[in-house]
Amino acid sequence: MDAPRFFMNTAKRLAATLPSPASEGPQSVHEIARHLRDELSTRQSLVDLLVLTAVFVLVLELVSNIVYYVPRFFSAKTIPVRGKHLDEFSFKDKAFVTFNKCLTGLFVYAYFGYLWSVRKMPGDDEHEAGDELLSLQNNHTHVHDHDHTFGNHDHCCGGGKGIWALDELSLANTVFPVPMLFVVYDFFYTLLHWALHVKAVYAFVHKHHHHQKAPSRANIDAVNVHPLEFALGEFNHVLALHLVVGGMPLICYHGMDVSWLGALLFISLGGILAGLNHTRHDAVARVGKYTIFDSKHHDVHHRIPQSNYGQYTVLWDRIFGTFRDYNPNDRVNPAAQLDPRTGKMRVPEKIE
């Protein structure tokens, strides 16, 4: 069997394990958990998850190498090292990095599985058109019992759909949702990151990530975190996708359609930005005069932890008052700079 067909069959089998639209209405969390437990406990499903994990571990390695090496070809500016660089990984570091990479398969399954579970079904357009016509005739909002499953939403009552058909891809469901996904993700990540710095819990979870004061290894340093922190951060992407698709009634946001390609763009760009945050590359993205991403901001966080909690942007840090700008005049110790040949400090014994 050729590789494309093998991976397509693997994807189809994993898709078949997900809850499907049911005429009896929304499923409870307990029903969904029981369904997934039964479906994923088979030998074939476990093998398929293992294949998915292996594929995305290789993808993560590829992204990490691209982020680490490609900017060098364009003579990218570098951020001077001001904190102590972690030259050698301990066994704990290596164990955490390996374990967290292995979690990516489960995350990808949950992430795209959610979008599949709220997919646009045949006949949805006709249903929506009928709702709109009936609403106009009755001059009021039509309430109905259209079928759902985990996360499915009615357009007439708020909520978007997952778009999977190639001929239905558009700017509206592929490009436009991406900024919203980043803003929603970073709102919750900023709060989570702040909570992980609370003194009572810091030593148990997030302290491990901060023994690297000058990240340089791209995604390798990015995933060198406690597994609990990694899981919370990764599955926060699923939460963001759920809220952007399903809507947020508290702020009168009714949701929007998101395509599989838009969802892929979000996590792909996220992986690249997270990697850049953990390199010495001075990477900046601006829209007009406004800076939407600057890798130096996360470098500041690693030296001054009570600041810049956002992962991809500092939008919420600016709003919450935790933003701290990069100061190019901060003291630089020449002995702390990295040797480009080894990626390690030139004179580590001189660094406190």
N, C-alpha and C positions, 0 to 999 in steps of 0.2 A: 504493500500500500504506500502511495506517495505521501510526502509530508503534509501538503495542504489538506488532503482528504483526511488524514489521520487527525490533524488538529481541528478540522471542521466537525468531525464525528465526536471528538472529545467535547467541544463546545456545545454541540447538540445534546449530548447526554447530560451535561451539567445543567443546561437550560431546562431539561425535562425534570430535574429534581426540584425546581422552584415551584411555589404555589401558582396555580393557574386560575383564571377567572371562574368564579363559581356562582351559580344562580341563586344560592341561598344567602348571598350577601357577604359582608366583610367577615374575615376570619379573625379570631382572637389571637393574641400573642401566644397563648398556650397552644392553640391549634397549629399555628405556624411553626412553633418550636418542635412540636411533636412530628409534624410533617417532615421538617428538615432532618430531624434525628433519624427517622425511618429511612428517608431517601439516601442520606449520606453515610449510613452505616454499612452499606453494601461494599463488597470488595472492589467492584468496578468504579464506584463513585470515589472511593479513597484513592484508587490509582489515578483517576482523572484529576483529582485535586492535587495529587503529587506532580502530575505532568504540568498542570497550570502553574504550580509553585516554581518548578524548575524553569519554565519559560520566562516567568517574570523576574526570577533571580538573575537570569542572563540579561534580561532587558535592563534591570537596575544596574548591573555591572557596566553595560554599554553606555547608559546615560552618565554614570559616574565618570567613566573615562573620557567621554565627550566633553563634559563640563570641566574636567581637570586639564585636559590637554589642548583642546581646540582654541581657547582664547590665547594661548601662547603663540600660536601661529599668526595672530593678528597684533602681536606686541602689546597685549593688554596691560594696562597699568596694574600695579600690585599694591596691596595694602600692607604697610610696614607692620611687622610683628611687634606688639607691645607687651603682651602677656607671655607666660611660659608655654612653649609648644610641647605637646605630648609626643615625644619622639618614638617611644616604643609602646605597643599595646600589651597590656597584661592579659592573662588567661581570661579574666572576667570581661575585658573589653572584647576580645575575640568571640567569646561565648555569646555575649549580648548581640553583637553585630550579626553573627551567624543565625541565631534564633530569630531575630527580627526580620532578617531577609526571608526566612522560611514562613513567616506570617503573611508575607505579601500575597501568596496564593489565596488564602482565606479572605483577605481584604478585597482582592479583585473580584472574587466570587460574590461577596456580599454587595460590593459597589455596583457592578453591572447587573447582578441579580436583582437588586432593587429596581433599577431602571427597566429591566425586563418584566418585573412584576406589575409595573404601572404602564406597560406598553399600550400603544394605541391599537385597538382591536378592529377587525373588519366590521363595518356598520356604525362605528362611532360617529362619523360625520353625519350620517343620516339621522342618527339619534339626536345629535345636537341641533340639527336643522329643525327636527320635529319639535324639540323643546322650545326653540326660539319662536316658532310659529304659534305653538300653543300658548306661550307666555304672552305674545302680542294679542292673541285672540281673547285671552282671559284678563289681560292687563294686570297680571301679577306674576311673581316668580313661581315657576313650576317646580314642585317638589315631587320626586319620583323615587322608585326603588331599583334604579339601574344597578347591575351587579358589579361587585368589586372583589378584590382580594387585598392582600397586604399592600397598603399604600395606595391603592387605586382611588381615583378621584373623579367626580363628575365635573365636566366643564361648566355646566349651568350653575353648579353650587360652589364653584371655585376649584382650582387644581388643574395642573397640566398633565401631559402624558409623556411617556418615553417613546421616542421616534426611532424606529429601527429600519424602516423601508428606505432604500437608497433614493428612490424617486421622490421622497418626502423631505429630504434634507434641504435646509434653507438657512439663510443668515439669521432668521428669527429664532430657529431652534438649535443652531449650531454655534454661532459667534456671539450673539447677544446675551445668552445665559452665562458665558464664561466670566465676565466681570462681576456679575451678581454672585456667582459661586465663590469667587475669591473673597468678596466682601463678607458674605455670610460665614464662610469657613473661618476667616481671620477674627471675626467677632467672638466666636466661641473658643478659638484657639488662644486668643489673647487672654480671655478669662481663665482658661485652663492653665496656661503658662504662668499667669500671675499666681494662681492657687498653688502650683507646684513649688513656688518660691516662698510660700508661707513657712515660717520657721519650723512649725510642728511637723510638717511633712517633707520638707526639703531634703533632709539627710537620708530619707528612706527611698526616694525615687529620683529626683532631678539632679541631685548633687553629683551623681556619676557623670552626667553629660558635661558638667562644668569643670571637671578636672582637666579638660582641654581648654586652655585659655586663648589659644590661637588656632582655630580650626583651619585645616589645609587640604584634607583628603577628599573633599567634595562629599558625595553621598555616603561614603564610608564613615566619615566623622558625623554626618547628619543622623545616621541610624545607630550610632553608638550611644544608645540611651537605654534606660531601664525598660524591659519588655512591656510593663504596664503603661508607661508613658508612650511608647511606640504604638501600642494598640489604641489608646485613646486618641492620639493624633491622627492615625490612619483612618479610624472609623468615624472621626469627625468629618471626613470627606463624604461619607455616606449620609450623615446628618445634614450637611450642607445641601447635598443633592436632593434629599427628601424635602427640605424646606423650600428650596427654589422651585421644585416641580409641584409639590403639594400645596404650597402657599403658607402664609403666616397671618391668620385672622387678627391677631393682636395688633398688627400694624396695617391691617386692611390690604394686605398683599395676597392676591388670589392665585398665584402660581403661574407657571408657563411651561410650554412644551420644551423638552431638552432631548436632543438626539444623542445616539451612541457616540457620534463623532465629537459633539460638543463636550460630552462627559469625558471622552478620551483626551481631548485638548486640555481640559482642566487638570486632570491628574498628571498629564505629561509635562505641561508647563510648570505645575507645582513641583514635580520631581527635579526639573532643571533649576528652578529658583531656590529650592531647598539646598541643592548641591552647591550653587553659587554662593549661598550664604555661609557655606563651610569650606570656602577656598580663600586664597589670598588675592583672588582677582577683584579688581575694583570695577564692578559691574553696576551700571546705572541705567534705568529706563525712565524716560520722561514723556509726558503728554503736554506739549506746550511748555509752560514754566513749572508745571507741577511734577514732582518726582513721585512716581508710583512704585518704584523699586530701587533700592540701593543696598548692595551687599555690605557696605560699611556699617550700616545700622545694626546688623546682627553681630558684626564684629565688636561693636561697642557693647552689646548685651553680654558677650562672653567675658568682657573685662569688667563691666559695671552691671551686674546682674539685675539690679532693681530698675531696669529701663528696657524699652524696645522689646516688648513681649510678643509682638506680632510675628507671624511666620513669613508671610509673603509681602505684607505692606505694614506701614506704621500708621495707617489711617486711624485705627482705634486707639493707638497709643497717644496720638495727638488729641483725640477727643477725651480720653481718660486722664490726660496729664502725665503720662509715663514716658513720653518721647524724650530722647536725649540725642542731639545731633552729633555727628562725627566731628572731632576737632583735630585738624591736621597738625596742629601745633603741640599736641600731647607728646610727652617725652618718648623718644625711640632709643632703645638700647641696641647698638650695632651688634653686640654679641648674640642677641636673640634672633637675628635674621636667619632665614632658612637657606641652606645650601641647595641650589636648584638641582644639583646632581643627585643628592640623597634625600631631599625633602625633610632634612633634620636641621636642628640648630647648629650653627658653626662652632660655637663655644658654649655648650650646655652647662658646663660646670660653673660658669660665671653668672648664671641666672638663678635668682633666688626663687 
